[in-house]
Amino acid sequence: MERKAVVCLAGTLDTKGAEYAYVRDCLLAAGVDVHVIDCGVLGEPGFTPDVDAAHVAERAGIRLEDFQSGVEGAGGRVLAVTKMSEGLQQILEELVSQDRIDAVVGLGGTGGTDLLSGAFKNLGLGFPKLIVSTMASNNTRPYVGHSDLHMANAVTDIAGLNSISKQVLGNAANSVAGMARGRARIRAQAEASKPLIAVSMFGVTTPGVMRVRSRLEAEGFEVVTFHAVGEGAGMEHLIDQGAIDGLIDYTLPEVLNHWNKGIFDPGCERMAAAIRTGIPQVVVPGAMECFNFGAVDTIPAEFNTPERNVLVHNPNITSLLATPEELVKLGEYLAEHVNQASGPKAVGLPLAGLDNYFKEGSQWHGVDVTPLFDAIRRTLDPGIELIEMQNNANDEEFADAIFELFMKQWAVREQPTVAVG
């Protein structure tokens, strides 16, 4: 008989025992089983868990008694949060790999959210994970990172049960119970999906990317586009996680944003995940010539200069032009990253414009980016296919050529070995 869905309830049962007991009861009432893990280090749990805090600490290589005697000292709280999070992550990964739980949920303030998120966000794309947190109405990136972790705003501090907290916690319990019950179906649908191709896109490369997307979908691929406003970091993460089967890196302004601390800085090295994973890829230096700030009055003085040819993209976004020296570095960067990739790879150059900023009538029409192209030609390994076309990156002819170039890389990708018995 198929087992009931199981929700793992994890957190500090010493300081939030009543709240955790309430969520446990709501989960049981919602028709799922509950597996409770205690991560508290200050005292006895409010009720008996399935996994006690001593075991969580042991998995992190420390003794719970050491925390209880020194957690209030200098750095003690930080160490407790870090180590208990490490132990919890190990236990959760084991439970998931053994298919013993279908979702995980926890409650936290600042310290509790740090503890839980460090373990939850590493459980992999698609596994349901939810934290009810007082930090959910603030900047959640430090907790969520590039994962699909859900955060629900606690509204009040998680310190007692009342008419407000019962509604928030009860809704969270019902939400995660539903995710747990639906996990098997969602997982089956994902496993039956078509190959997933990632494409990077900017507003000024949208026509070319959408043309490529339509061609890919017509060939039976699924396509996920990543807006190159910092979301490239999420794309890199998903490539590393094995969620992406192929890549058309059509749009690369995040590189210069990263170097010059623009507003679309992804906070990581772009183009690196394809090196690590060896997935088939085609690279286009779309929009690579620019980086971005907010409205004109937000541009740092060092960048608000005539050579940057500041272009007002909209009232809240400005685009700034790379210098000739930066164009050389960008070309070398692109070519060197492609050179290092172990999988099938190729590069396409749109010589008549990297994006719509180069179209006739636009402020950057006629801007010379030859140093970029020359650096790519000079640095790219001779054995890597390079196509050059007298088109803008958004022209249908160029987009079609990039699609065909990708299909060539896809055709020669490494195929899984099939055992013959």
C-alpha positions as CSV (number, residue, x, y, z in Angstrom):
1,M,0.0,0.0,0.0
2,E,1.3,3.5,-0.9
3,R,2.4,5.4,2.2
4,K,1.0,8.7,3.3
5,A,2.8,11.8,2.4
6,V,5.3,12.8,5.1
7,V,6.2,16.4,6.1
8,C,9.4,16.9,8.0
9,L,9.0,19.6,10.7
10,A,12.4,21.0,11.7
11,G,13.5,23.7,14.1
12,T,14.1,24.8,17.7
13,L,11.6,23.0,19.9
14,D,13.1,24.5,23.1
15,T,12.2,28.2,22.4
16,K,9.3,27.6,20.0
17,G,7.8,24.4,21.3
18,A,4.2,25.6,21.4
19,E,4.3,27.0,17.9
20,Y,5.8,23.8,16.5
21,A,3.3,21.6,18.3
22,Y,0.5,23.7,16.8
23,V,1.9,23.3,13.3
24,R,2.4,19.5,13.9
25,D,-1.3,19.2,14.8
26,C,-2.3,21.2,11.8
27,L,-0.3,19.0,9.5
28,L,-1.8,15.8,11.0
29,A,-5.3,17.3,10.6
30,A,-4.4,18.0,6.9
31,G,-3.9,14.3,6.4
32,V,-0.1,13.9,6.3
33,D,2.3,12.2,8.6
34,V,4.9,14.3,10.4
35,H,8.6,13.6,11.1
36,V,9.9,16.1,13.7
37,I,13.6,17.1,14.1
38,D,14.7,19.3,17.0
39,C,17.5,21.7,16.5
40,G,17.3,23.6,19.8
41,V,20.5,24.0,21.9
42,L,19.3,26.0,24.8
43,G,17.0,23.6,26.7
44,E,14.6,20.7,26.7
45,P,12.2,20.5,23.7
46,G,8.5,21.4,24.2
47,F,7.5,17.9,23.1
48,T,9.3,14.7,22.1
49,P,10.7,14.8,18.5
50,D,11.5,11.9,16.2
51,V,15.1,13.1,16.0
52,D,16.6,14.9,19.0
53,A,19.0,17.9,19.0
54,A,21.9,15.8,20.3
55,H,21.7,13.6,17.2
56,V,21.6,16.7,15.0
57,A,24.7,18.1,16.8
58,E,26.5,14.8,16.5
59,R,26.0,14.7,12.7
60,A,27.8,18.0,12.6
61,G,30.7,16.6,14.7
62,I,30.1,18.3,17.9
63,R,28.5,17.6,21.3
64,L,25.3,19.3,22.3
65,E,26.6,19.9,25.9
66,D,29.4,22.1,24.6
67,F,26.8,24.4,23.0
68,Q,24.6,24.5,26.1
69,S,27.6,25.6,28.2
70,G,28.9,28.2,25.8
71,V,26.3,29.3,23.3
72,E,25.8,32.7,24.9
73,G,29.5,33.5,24.8
74,A,31.2,35.4,22.0
75,G,30.5,33.8,18.7
76,G,28.6,31.0,20.5
77,R,25.3,31.7,18.9
78,V,26.8,31.9,15.4
79,L,28.6,28.6,15.9
80,A,25.4,27.0,17.2
81,V,23.4,28.1,14.2
82,T,26.1,27.1,11.7
83,K,26.8,23.6,13.2
84,M,23.1,22.7,13.8
85,S,22.4,23.8,10.3
86,E,25.1,21.5,9.0
87,G,23.8,18.5,11.0
88,L,20.2,19.2,9.9
89,Q,21.3,19.3,6.3
90,Q,23.0,15.9,6.5
91,I,19.9,14.4,8.1
92,L,17.5,16.0,5.6
93,E,19.6,14.9,2.6
94,E,19.6,11.3,3.9
95,L,15.8,11.4,4.4
96,V,15.2,12.7,0.9
97,S,17.6,10.2,-0.7
98,Q,15.8,7.4,1.1
99,D,12.4,8.8,0.0
100,R,11.2,9.0,3.6
101,I,9.9,12.6,3.5
102,D,8.0,14.6,0.9
103,A,8.4,18.2,2.2
104,V,10.1,20.1,4.9
105,V,8.8,23.1,6.9
106,G,10.2,25.2,9.8
107,L,9.7,28.5,11.7
108,G,12.2,31.1,12.5
109,G,13.3,34.6,13.5
110,T,16.7,35.8,12.4
111,G,18.8,32.9,13.9
112,G,16.2,30.2,13.2
113,T,15.9,31.3,9.6
114,D,19.6,31.2,9.1
115,L,19.7,27.7,10.6
116,L,16.9,26.3,8.6
117,S,17.6,28.0,5.3
118,G,21.2,26.8,5.3
119,A,19.9,23.2,5.3
120,F,16.6,23.6,3.3
121,K,17.9,25.5,0.2
122,N,20.4,22.7,-0.6
123,L,17.7,20.0,-0.9
124,G,17.5,20.4,-4.7
125,L,15.0,21.9,-7.2
126,G,11.5,20.7,-6.8
127,F,11.6,19.3,-3.3
128,P,9.0,21.3,-1.3
129,K,10.5,23.5,1.4
130,L,8.9,26.3,3.4
131,I,10.0,28.6,6.2
132,V,7.6,30.8,8.1
133,S,10.0,33.7,9.0
134,T,10.0,37.2,10.4
135,M,12.6,37.9,7.7
136,A,10.3,37.1,4.8
137,S,9.2,40.7,4.3
138,N,12.8,41.8,4.1
139,N,15.6,40.9,1.6
140,T,15.2,37.1,1.3
141,R,18.2,36.4,-1.1
142,P,20.6,35.5,1.8
143,Y,18.2,32.8,2.7
144,V,16.7,31.6,-0.6
145,G,19.8,32.1,-2.8
146,H,19.0,30.5,-6.1
147,S,16.8,27.7,-4.8
148,D,13.0,27.3,-4.9
149,L,12.7,27.7,-1.2
150,H,9.4,29.3,-0.2
151,M,9.3,31.9,2.6
152,A,6.1,33.0,4.3
153,N,5.9,36.2,6.2
154,A,5.3,35.5,9.9
155,V,3.6,39.0,10.3
156,T,4.2,38.8,14.1
157,D,7.2,37.5,16.0
158,I,7.1,33.7,16.4
159,A,6.6,33.9,20.2
160,G,3.3,32.6,21.3
161,L,0.0,31.5,19.8
162,N,-2.7,34.1,19.2
163,S,-5.5,34.7,16.6
164,I,-3.0,36.1,14.1
165,S,-0.2,33.6,14.5
166,K,-2.6,30.6,14.4
167,Q,-3.9,31.7,11.0
168,V,-0.4,32.3,9.6
169,L,1.0,29.0,10.9
170,G,-2.1,27.1,10.0
171,N,-2.1,28.3,6.4
172,A,1.6,27.4,6.2
173,A,0.9,23.9,7.5
174,N,-1.9,23.4,5.0
175,S,0.3,24.8,2.1
176,V,3.2,22.4,2.8
177,A,0.8,19.5,3.3
178,G,-0.6,20.1,-0.1
179,M,2.9,20.3,-1.6
180,A,3.8,17.1,0.1
181,R,0.7,15.2,-1.2
182,G,1.3,16.5,-4.7
183,R,5.1,15.8,-4.8
184,A,4.9,12.4,-6.5
185,R,2.7,13.7,-9.3
186,I,4.8,16.8,-9.9
187,R,8.0,14.8,-9.9
188,A,6.6,12.3,-12.4
189,Q,5.6,15.2,-14.7
190,A,9.1,16.7,-14.4
191,E,10.8,13.4,-15.2
192,A,8.7,13.0,-18.3
193,S,9.6,16.4,-19.6
194,K,11.5,17.2,-22.8
195,P,15.1,18.3,-22.8
196,L,15.4,21.7,-21.2
197,I,17.5,24.4,-23.0
198,A,18.4,27.7,-21.2
199,V,18.7,30.9,-23.1
200,S,19.8,34.3,-21.7
201,M,17.8,37.3,-22.7
202,F,17.7,41.1,-22.3
203,G,15.0,43.5,-23.5
204,V,17.3,44.5,-26.4
205,T,17.9,40.9,-27.5
206,T,14.3,39.7,-27.1
207,P,13.4,39.4,-30.8
208,G,16.4,37.2,-31.6
209,V,15.9,35.1,-28.5
210,M,12.2,34.6,-29.1
211,R,13.0,33.5,-32.7
212,V,15.4,30.9,-31.3
213,R,12.9,29.8,-28.7
214,S,10.2,29.2,-31.2
215,R,12.6,27.1,-33.4
216,L,13.7,25.1,-30.4
217,E,10.1,24.4,-29.2
218,A,9.1,23.3,-32.7
219,E,11.9,20.7,-32.5
220,G,10.5,19.3,-29.2
221,F,12.7,21.1,-26.6
222,E,11.5,23.0,-23.5
223,V,13.0,26.4,-23.2
224,V,13.7,28.5,-20.1
225,T,14.8,32.1,-20.6
226,F,16.8,34.0,-18.0
227,H,16.6,37.8,-17.8
228,A,20.1,39.0,-17.8
229,V,19.5,41.5,-14.9
230,G,21.3,39.3,-12.4
231,E,19.2,36.1,-13.1
232,G,22.2,34.7,-14.8
233,A,23.4,33.6,-11.4
234,G,20.3,31.4,-11.1
235,M,20.9,30.0,-14.5
236,E,24.5,29.1,-13.5
237,H,23.2,27.5,-10.4
238,L,20.6,25.4,-12.3
239,I,23.3,24.3,-14.8
240,D,25.5,23.1,-11.9
241,Q,22.5,21.3,-10.4
242,G,22.0,19.3,-13.7
243,A,18.6,20.8,-14.4
244,I,19.7,22.3,-17.7
245,D,20.5,20.1,-20.7
246,G,21.8,22.7,-23.1
247,L,22.6,26.4,-23.3
248,I,22.4,29.3,-25.7
249,D,24.1,32.1,-23.9
250,Y,22.7,34.8,-26.2
251,T,23.0,37.8,-23.8
252,L,26.0,38.7,-21.7
253,P,25.7,42.2,-20.1
254,E,26.1,40.7,-16.7
255,V,29.8,40.3,-17.2
256,L,30.5,44.0,-17.4
257,N,27.9,44.7,-14.7
258,H,29.9,42.3,-12.5
259,W,33.2,44.1,-13.2
260,N,31.8,47.6,-12.8
261,K,29.3,46.9,-10.0
262,G,26.3,47.8,-12.1
263,I,22.8,47.1,-10.9
264,F,22.6,43.9,-12.9
265,D,25.6,42.3,-11.3
266,P,24.8,38.6,-10.9
267,G,27.3,38.3,-8.0
268,C,29.1,35.4,-9.6
269,E,31.3,34.5,-12.6
270,R,29.1,34.1,-15.6
271,M,29.8,31.3,-18.2
272,A,31.5,29.1,-15.6
273,A,28.9,26.5,-15.0
274,A,29.0,25.3,-18.6
275,I,32.7,24.7,-18.1
276,R,32.1,22.6,-15.1
277,T,29.3,20.5,-16.6
278,G,30.2,20.2,-20.3
279,I,26.6,20.7,-21.6
280,P,26.2,21.7,-25.3
281,Q,26.4,25.4,-25.7
282,V,26.4,28.2,-28.2
283,V,27.6,31.7,-27.1
284,V,26.6,35.0,-28.6
285,P,28.0,38.3,-27.2
286,G,24.6,39.9,-27.2
287,A,24.5,43.2,-25.2
288,M,27.9,42.4,-24.0
289,E,29.0,46.0,-24.7
290,C,26.9,47.5,-21.9
291,F,26.4,47.7,-18.1
292,N,23.7,49.4,-16.2
293,F,22.7,51.7,-13.4
294,G,19.3,53.2,-12.4
295,A,18.1,56.6,-13.4
296,V,20.7,59.1,-14.7
297,D,21.2,60.7,-11.3
298,T,22.2,57.4,-9.7
299,I,25.2,56.8,-12.0
300,P,28.5,57.1,-10.1
301,A,30.5,60.1,-11.2
302,E,33.4,57.9,-12.4
303,F,31.1,56.3,-15.0
304,N,29.0,59.3,-16.0
305,T,31.4,60.4,-18.7
306,P,31.2,61.1,-22.4
307,E,33.0,57.9,-23.4
308,R,30.3,55.9,-21.7
309,N,27.7,57.4,-24.1
310,V,25.0,57.0,-21.4
311,L,21.7,55.8,-23.0
312,V,18.4,56.2,-21.1
313,H,16.8,52.8,-21.5
314,N,13.8,53.9,-19.5
315,P,13.3,56.4,-16.7
316,N,14.7,53.9,-14.1
317,I,17.4,52.2,-16.1
318,T,20.4,53.6,-17.9
319,S,22.9,51.7,-20.2
320,L,26.5,52.6,-20.3
321,L,29.0,51.6,-23.1
322,A,32.2,49.6,-22.6
323,T,35.5,51.3,-23.3
324,P,37.7,49.9,-26.1
325,E,39.9,48.4,-23.4
326,E,36.9,46.7,-21.8
327,L,35.7,45.4,-25.1
328,V,39.1,43.6,-25.5
329,K,38.9,42.1,-22.1
330,L,35.3,41.1,-22.7
331,G,36.2,39.3,-25.9
332,E,39.1,37.5,-24.2
333,Y,36.8,36.5,-21.3
334,L,34.2,35.1,-23.7
335,A,36.7,33.1,-25.8
336,E,38.6,31.8,-22.8
337,H,35.5,30.5,-21.1
338,V,34.3,28.8,-24.3
339,N,37.8,27.3,-24.7
340,Q,37.7,25.7,-21.3
341,A,34.3,24.1,-21.8
342,S,34.6,20.3,-22.3
343,G,31.2,19.9,-24.1
344,P,30.2,20.7,-27.7
345,K,30.5,24.4,-28.2
346,A,30.4,27.2,-30.8
347,V,30.3,31.0,-31.1
348,G,28.2,33.3,-33.2
349,L,29.1,36.9,-34.0
350,P,26.4,39.4,-35.2
351,L,28.7,41.9,-36.9
352,A,26.0,44.5,-37.6
353,G,25.0,44.9,-34.0
354,L,25.0,43.1,-30.6
355,D,21.4,44.2,-29.8
356,N,18.7,46.7,-30.6
357,Y,20.8,49.6,-29.3
358,F,22.7,49.3,-32.6
359,K,19.6,49.6,-34.8
360,E,19.3,52.6,-37.1
361,G,17.8,55.6,-35.2
362,S,19.2,54.4,-31.8
363,Q,21.8,56.4,-29.9
364,W,24.4,53.6,-30.2
365,H,23.9,53.1,-34.0
366,G,27.3,52.9,-35.6
367,V,29.2,52.4,-32.4
368,D,32.4,50.4,-33.1
369,V,32.8,47.2,-31.2
370,T,35.5,45.8,-33.4
371,P,37.9,45.3,-30.4
372,L,35.4,42.8,-29.0
373,F,35.2,40.8,-32.2
374,D,38.9,40.9,-32.8
375,A,39.7,39.7,-29.2
376,I,37.3,36.8,-29.7
377,R,38.8,35.8,-33.0
378,R,42.3,36.1,-31.6
379,T,41.6,34.1,-28.4
380,L,39.2,31.4,-29.5
381,D,40.8,28.1,-30.1
382,P,41.0,27.4,-33.9
383,G,39.1,24.1,-33.5
384,I,35.9,25.8,-32.2
385,E,33.4,26.7,-34.8
386,L,32.9,30.4,-35.2
387,I,30.3,31.9,-37.5
388,E,30.2,35.6,-38.4
389,M,27.3,37.3,-40.1
390,Q,26.6,40.8,-41.3
391,N,23.4,40.9,-39.2
392,N,22.1,42.4,-36.0
393,A,21.7,39.8,-33.2
394,N,17.9,40.3,-33.5
395,D,17.7,39.6,-37.2
396,E,15.8,36.4,-38.1
397,E,18.6,35.2,-40.3
398,F,21.1,35.4,-37.5
399,A,18.8,33.8,-34.9
400,D,18.1,31.0,-37.3
401,A,21.8,30.4,-37.8
402,I,22.3,30.3,-34.0
403,F,19.5,27.7,-33.8
404,E,21.2,25.6,-36.5
405,L,24.5,26.0,-34.8
406,F,23.1,24.8,-31.5
407,M,21.4,21.8,-33.2
408,K,24.9,20.7,-34.4
409,Q,26.3,20.8,-30.9
410,W,23.2,19.0,-29.6
411,A,23.7,16.2,-32.1
412,V,27.3,15.5,-31.0
413,R,26.7,15.7,-27.2
414,E,27.8,12.8,-25.1
415,Q,25.0,10.2,-25.0
416,P,24.3,8.1,-21.9
417,T,25.9,4.6,-22.1
418,V,23.4,1.9,-22.4
419,A,24.4,-1.5,-20.9
420,V,23.9,-4.5,-23.1
421,G,23.1,-7.7,-21.3
